[in-house]
């Protein structure tokens, strides 16, 4: 049975959303938000352990700096630790020099917190696009083995890299790229298996997407979620309209765990690095 991949992007429930509203500024977490992250991670570790599943945790360098013991705890549970960048900011809006430093610094901080080498990188907001391909060289030069920043979709208001390959592949510079999962329907591409798409789309849609990837395309599905979406503890942003509240939070917690539990019973899941070690890429 083909191994699929489950990943957690470790950040607070509101910091990415605040970055959108505040001109891509660096967000300073409160003590309550640190407690929120810790609570949700504890729920996730218990949940994954109960179902004998190992996941990849893409952790912000700033989270690792604030909560090094939490990173070490996740690693001790046997999960893969990877970098989610330094702060939850759009990389394509930052100067090249700052992007390079964030990629390097986050690797050092996350590795030191985990007390083990890390291999993977995922850009905040999947913020690598046609204009910022140089970032892949920065990731490779910093010593990473793989990247999972490409979302091969178009039409999203925040991200998308529609012309890139959908399959896992080795880039010209040697970096292995592991794009986020999409579903093809009548020649059109739809996002699937991640974040709001996992929460808001019917379970059946994501199940069909996973089945299609595995059986028709011989590709793994890559699920990505955030701690609050599984753990269920979050702070709502003030002054957000009804529709955005649904987009950000609906079905978080119990319902997401129920959907994951159903998938765990029918499909095989593991980490990004496990998949790489089991396969060869040209």
C-alpha positions in Angstrom: 0.0 0.0 0.0 1.3 3.4 -1.0 2.4 5.6 2.0 0.6 8.9 2.2 2.0 11.9 4.2 0.6 13.9 7.1 2.1 17.1 8.2 1.4 19.8 10.8 2.4 23.4 10.3 3.2 24.6 13.8 2.1 28.1 14.5 -0.5 29.9 16.5 -4.1 30.1 15.3 -4.1 33.8 14.5 -0.5 34.9 13.7 -0.7 34.1 9.9 -4.1 35.8 9.7 -2.7 38.9 11.5 0.3 39.0 9.1 -2.2 39.4 6.2 -3.9 42.3 8.0 -0.7 44.0 9.2 1.4 44.4 6.1 3.4 41.2 6.6 4.8 42.3 10.0 6.5 40.0 12.5 3.9 38.8 15.1 4.7 38.6 18.8 2.8 35.8 20.5 1.1 36.3 23.9 1.5 33.8 26.8 -2.1 32.7 26.1 -1.1 31.9 22.5 1.9 29.9 23.6 -0.4 27.9 25.9 -2.8 27.4 23.0 0.0 25.9 20.9 1.2 23.7 23.7 -2.3 22.4 24.4 -3.1 21.6 20.8 0.3 19.9 20.3 -0.4 17.7 23.3 -3.8 16.7 21.9 -2.2 15.9 18.5 0.7 13.8 20.0 -1.8 11.8 22.1 -4.1 11.4 19.0 -1.3 10.3 16.7 0.2 8.0 19.3 -3.2 6.3 19.8 -3.4 5.5 16.1 0.3 4.7 15.7 0.9 7.4 13.2 4.1 9.4 12.7 3.8 12.9 11.2 6.1 15.7 9.9 5.9 18.8 12.1 7.0 22.0 10.2 7.9 24.3 13.0 8.4 28.1 12.9 11.8 29.1 14.1 10.2 31.7 16.4 8.0 28.9 17.9 11.1 26.8 18.5 12.8 29.8 20.1 9.8 30.5 22.4 9.1 26.8 23.2 12.3 24.7 22.7 11.0 22.0 25.1 7.9 21.5 23.0 10.0 20.8 19.9 12.1 18.4 21.8 9.0 16.7 23.1 7.6 16.2 19.5 10.9 14.8 18.4 10.9 12.4 21.4 7.6 11.0 20.2 9.3 9.9 17.1 7.9 12.4 14.7 9.9 14.2 12.0 10.9 17.8 12.7 11.2 20.3 9.9 11.3 24.1 9.4 8.4 26.3 8.6 10.6 29.4 8.2 11.5 31.9 10.9 8.3 34.0 11.2 4.9 33.5 9.6 5.5 36.0 6.8 5.1 36.0 3.0 8.7 35.3 1.8 8.0 36.8 -1.6 7.4 40.2 0.0 10.7 40.2 1.9 14.2 41.3 0.6 16.3 38.4 -0.6 18.9 38.9 2.1 16.2 38.5 4.9 14.7 35.4 3.2 18.1 33.8 3.1 18.7 34.6 6.8 15.3 33.3 7.8 15.9 30.0 6.0 19.3 29.5 7.7 18.3 30.7 11.1 15.1 28.7 11.3 17.1 25.5 10.5 19.6 26.2 13.2 17.1 27.0 15.9 14.7 24.2 15.1 17.6 21.7 15.0 19.0 22.8 18.3 15.6 22.6 19.9 15.0 19.1 18.6 18.6 17.9 19.2 18.5 16.3 15.8 19.2 17.1 12.2 16.3 18.3 10.1 15.8 17.8 6.3 12.7 19.6 5.3 11.4 23.2 4.7 8.0 24.6 4.0 7.6 28.3 3.4 5.0 30.2 5.4 1.8 30.7 3.3 3.5 28.4 0.6 4.9 31.8 -0.5 7.2 30.7 -3.3 6.1 31.6 -6.7 7.2 32.1 -10.3 9.0 35.4 -9.4 10.9 33.9 -6.4 12.4 30.7 -7.7 15.7 31.8 -6.3 14.4 30.6 -2.9 14.8 27.0 -3.9 18.5 27.6 -4.2 18.6 29.3 -0.8 16.9 26.2 0.7 19.3 23.8 -1.0 22.4 25.9 0.0 21.2 26.0 3.6 21.5 22.2 3.8 17.9 21.0 3.4 17.1 17.8 1.5 13.6 18.6 0.5 11.0 21.4 0.2 7.2 21.3 0.4 6.2 24.9 -0.5 4.7 24.5 -3.9 0.9 24.6 -4.1 0.2 23.9 -7.8 -3.1 25.8 -8.0 -4.3 29.1 -9.4 -6.9 31.6 -8.3 -6.2 31.6 -4.6 -6.0 35.0 -3.0 -2.8 34.3 -1.1 -0.7 31.6 -2.8 -0.4 29.3 -5.8 2.3 28.1 -8.3 0.1 26.7 -11.1 2.7 25.8 -13.7 4.9 23.5 -11.5 4.8 19.7 -11.5 2.2 18.1 -9.2 4.4 15.0 -8.5 7.2 14.7 -6.1 10.4 15.3 -8.1 14.1 16.3 -7.9 14.8 19.8 -9.1 17.7 20.8 -11.2 19.7 22.0 -8.1 19.2 18.6 -6.4 16.5 19.7 -4.0 13.5 17.3 -3.7 10.2 19.1 -4.1 7.1 17.6 -2.5 4.1 19.7 -3.8 0.9 20.0 -1.8 -1.9 17.7 -3.1 -4.5 18.7 -5.6 -7.3 16.9 -7.4 -7.9 16.9 -11.1 -11.5 17.0 -12.3 -12.3 17.3 -16.0 -9.0 19.1 -16.7 -9.4 21.5 -13.8 -7.2 21.5 -10.7 -8.7 21.8 -7.2 -6.9 22.0 -3.8 -7.5 19.0 -1.5 -6.4 17.4 1.7 -5.1 20.5 3.5 -6.1 23.1 6.0 -9.4 24.7 5.2 -9.9 22.3 2.3 -9.8 19.4 4.7 -12.1 21.1 7.2 -14.6 22.7 4.8 -14.9 20.3 1.9 -17.0 17.2 2.5 -15.0 14.1 3.8 -16.0 12.3 0.7 -14.3 14.9 -1.6 -11.0 14.4 0.3 -11.4 10.7 0.3 -11.9 10.6 -3.5 -8.9 12.9 -3.9 -6.7 10.6 -1.9 -8.0 7.5 -3.7 -7.4 9.1 -7.1 -3.9 10.2 -6.2 -3.0 6.7 -4.9 -4.6 4.5 -7.5 -4.8 6.6 -10.7 -1.6 8.6 -10.4 0.5 6.4 -8.1 1.2 9.5 -5.9 0.9 10.0 -2.2 -1.6 12.4 -0.7 -0.1 15.1 1.5 -2.3 16.2 4.3 -1.4 19.4 6.0 -3.1 20.9 9.0 -2.4 23.4 11.8 -2.4 22.6 15.5 -5.7 24.4 16.3 -7.4 22.5 13.4 -6.8 19.2 15.2 -6.5 20.2 18.8 -9.5 22.5 18.6 -8.3 25.3 20.9 -8.0 28.8 19.2 -8.5 32.5 19.7 -10.7 34.2 17.2 -9.5 37.4 15.5 -11.6 40.4 16.3 -13.3 42.4 13.6 -13.6 39.4 11.2 -16.8 38.9 9.3 -19.0 35.8 9.5 -17.7 34.2 6.3 -14.1 34.5 7.3 -14.8 33.0 10.7 -16.2 30.0 8.8 -13.1 29.9 6.5 -10.7 30.1 9.4 -12.2 27.9 12.1 -15.3 25.8 11.0 -15.0 22.1 11.8 -11.8 22.5 13.8 -11.1 20.0 16.6 -13.4 17.0 17.0 -14.6 16.8 13.4 -11.1 17.0 11.9 -9.9 14.3 14.3 -12.9 12.1 13.3 -12.1 12.5 9.6 -8.4 11.7 10.2 -9.4 8.7 12.2 -11.4 7.3 9.3 -8.6 7.9 6.9 -6.0 6.3 9.2 -8.2 3.1 9.2 -8.2 2.8 5.4 -4.9 4.3 4.2 -1.2 4.2 5.2 0.4 7.5 6.5 3.9 8.5 7.5 6.4 11.3 7.3 7.9 13.2 4.4 11.4 11.8 5.1 10.1 8.3 5.4 8.6 8.6 1.9 11.8 9.9 0.5 13.9 7.1 2.0 11.5 4.5 0.5 11.6 6.0 -3.0 13.9 7.3 -5.6 13.5 10.6 -7.5 14.9 11.6 -10.8 
